[in-house]
Amino acid sequence: MAYSQNWNLENIFAGGISSPTLKKKLLLITDQTADFSQKITNYNLSNDQPNYQNFIDLTTLAQKIEAGLLQASVFVNALISDDFSNTTLSAKAAEINVLKATYAQPLGKFKQLLAKIEPNSWAIILKLPTIKPIAFALTEMRQQAVELLDDNTENLLKQLELDGLSAWSSHYDTIAASLTMPFTDANNQTTTISAGQALNHLEGYPDAAVREKLLTNYENMWAQAEGLVADTLNHLAGFRLTEYASHNIKDFLQKPLALNRMSKATLDAMWQTVSANKSILVPYFERKAQLIGKKKLGFQDIYAPIKVPGYQAPTITYDYAAKFIITNFEQFSPKMASLARKAFENRWIEAENRPGKQPGGYMESVPELGESRIFLTFTGSPNDASTIAHELGHAFHSSVLTDLPFWRGNYAMNVAETASTFAELVVNDAKVQEAKNAAEKLTLLDAKLNNPVAMLMNIHARYLFEISFYKARQDHLVSPDELNNLMLNAQKTAFADSLDKYHPHFWASKLHFYIDDIPFYNFPYTFGYLFSLGIYALAKKTGDFEEQYIALLRDTANMSTEELAKKHLGVDLTKPDFWQAAIDIIAQDINEFLTLSEQFI
């Protein structure tokens, strides 16, 4: 069958941005929030004993409000992604942000209520059948209450976020959407392209000379906007640091680690092991440079396809990618394959390659429908199948939680990236295994190695940059020149000084630095990738993998990251052993690439 490359948003809220059902939903959320606030104000623990029915009702109502807010946000953000330059859509997003800020006020009171419940009553409440599945989430909120200031101050901070953190994040989108640049292809044809289209070409255009010129123009484009973008980044970080200080948070990593439910010991163990293994990727870079006819790779070449005599990378169709993904998911998990088939058949995916779309890709849950929506741009590259598989991995993770309370779906970003990367590994491995000759296999191995390059080097550069940037921002506004130098130094360290050209304006071009609700958005990707390697190795040797895997995914919002790994994998994430074992798997692919490529140099 021919699958549509456009998603269906009508069954979420019919009628687009002016949808009457969306308007009705936002009014309902407003009423629910007022009801929630009143019930918290009137709540009396003594009168609620011994069944605690009013407490149960509070948790049920809070989850309904949050699910509704997410559903509305997903819908509006989808419309914005579809028509990225249409600034009129942002007004509805701002309206939803106001509702989120309004809800945050009674939610803060709810957390304070949790903190005031004495231990004996708390222990009884957590054992209630309705509460037990969300006991971890409630305990987490109870702990968060310790950091809260008085109600008026917390309310003020939430209101200030609308024209502070959230506004600066939206301002970045406005800047990025307005940027264009000239692009001259291999046939010497020049067109004007958007920032998003430029990024797609930068990561996959086959001609090395075109890529090099493209990076130069891309740098120039962002240099022209660097003042505006630097202001945006400085004020985003400045707002966060001020808010941290108001809550007596002195370490800017404390919040990101808490959001990912992981310890600093785990983060340090991961990055220390990554740093100790940089050398395994340097010979790969050297060989790749030889294969594309260069002495040394530039930043624009790290994800570029190699040129191997006897093989020309095909242009694949969207239907072919869909069939390939479903078939290979089936080998590991029939339930994954079933979910993928449902996503394609029911138009959960927006994949059309057209101007005006937001750069990048994502998956969002549509909680009240038990569905997902996936956004990306399909260009016909074999790597696009991997991208779709990645987002379908996220969707599968979401799908195995639909029978659980909403708060059980509040899994952290680091473990969220586990399911997506696992799905991507399945597809990448399948492509390599099905290669018809050495030239094709080498090309596909090179594409597969894009992931470790991204996770062990590119993401590491982002992390190093953010660490140095936040340290500097605690002292002063960081100028564009200083930001360029910080990024350049971070890239040289992360890439083991193995490139002849870098991307100093990467801090300006990367959306992830400007996301308002998740600070240090980048390191969870490396965690998820390495964590998924361990799971993938287990999948290949375990007969009952599917149920074991689903059990792990269902626990991702029910315990700390360290507890999750211990319970389901029997490993200690604070020690280097697990991380080294994952990197050793990568080394096998690199060694195979080096051996196989000898005949082509």
Beta strands, then each sheet from edge to edge (+ up, - down):
strand 1: 180-184
strand 2: 190-194
strand 3: 349-350
strand 4: 362-366
strand 5: 371-375
sheet 1: 1+ 2-
sheet 2: 3+ 5+ 4-
end
